[in-house]
Amino acid sequence: MWETKIPNPSINNKVIERFTSGITENDVLKEESFPFIIPSDTKEKLLNKRQRLILEISQDCNNRCYYCTYSGKYSTHRVHRGVSMTFDIAIKAIEDFLEHSVDAKVRAITFYGGEPLLEFELIKQIITYLEDKGIECYFSISTNGALLTEEIIDWLVNYKFNTGKYRWT
């Protein structure tokens, strides 16, 4: 493992202070200080063209694969824990997505985790909610497949879910 050593920390602090002088207010970057990042007309177009929403349905998993980014081996990543998204939070995220995707040519929602099939009933509730509102979306799921049953497979096929490079048909 490598590490970077700063030879003189006081110089580093002076550089940071000089760089942020005039562009922050109460330690928050002022947007007008960065007009070159995203022009305002482009920002307006982007605000209404979101195409994908990724919902982390569960942070829990039914496996503990040693290579998983959430295995605990990587200090900069979260670990699996028994936390799941609520229906109310999912709907808030979806409503925000729908509000900001009105000009998008397609909309897609991905169910992610942990293992999202641990919350299969929640996924079904979300799809029903979208159906009831008449919202058309593509769906995908990132799953290890261990919880797949005939019922779940049939359901995924019915809603034409993508799973990685495969489409359930």
Helices and strands as residue ranges (DSSP letters): H 9-20, E 24-25, E 28-29, G 31-33, H 40-47, E 52-56, H 87-99, E 108-112, G 116-119, H 120-133, E 138-141, H 150-158, E 162-163, E 166-167
